[in-house]
């Protein structure tokens, strides 16, 4: 279960970085 939470947090972090790097696409 801890691994699932870690992967979910990693995906959310990656999505946040993607949005911050490409604000014109949002």
Secondary structure, DSSP 8 states (H G I E B T S, - for coil): -HHHHHHHHHHHHHHHHHHHH-GGG-
